[in-house]
Structures are given as C-alpha cells and as structure tokens.
Amino acid sequence: MENALRANPLEIREQYEKQLKDLQEAYGEAMLELRARKKLAALMEREDDK
C-alpha cells in the first residue's frame, strides 16, 4: 500500500497509456479478424448457392 502512495504519477500515467495502446491494438486486430470471417462466410455462402 505504501508503494502505491509513493508511485510517481507520471509512471502511473505511462503504464495506463501503454495498457490503453495494447488494448486498442488488440481491438483493431479483433475487428480485422471479424471482417475477414464475415467475408469468408459470404464467399462460402456464394459457393454453396452454385
């Protein structure tokens, strides 16, 4: 607990900014994968209709 009180606010901010950046990157990757899966599903559906 004492260590948390002694922590430098700039270090805490940098830690949260890094975490936010990592989460944004993961979200972006997930969105790309979702788009790819939707396109694949649409292509597979077209193949099934033939």
WOMO-V15966 format. One record per pair of residues at least 12 apart in sequence whose ideal C-beta (glycine too) atoms are under 6 Angstrom apart, sorted by sequence separation. I is the first residue (numbers start at 0). GAP is how many residues later the second one is. If there is no record, write none. Layout:
BEGIN
I & GAP
I & GAP
END
This chain:
BEGIN
none
END
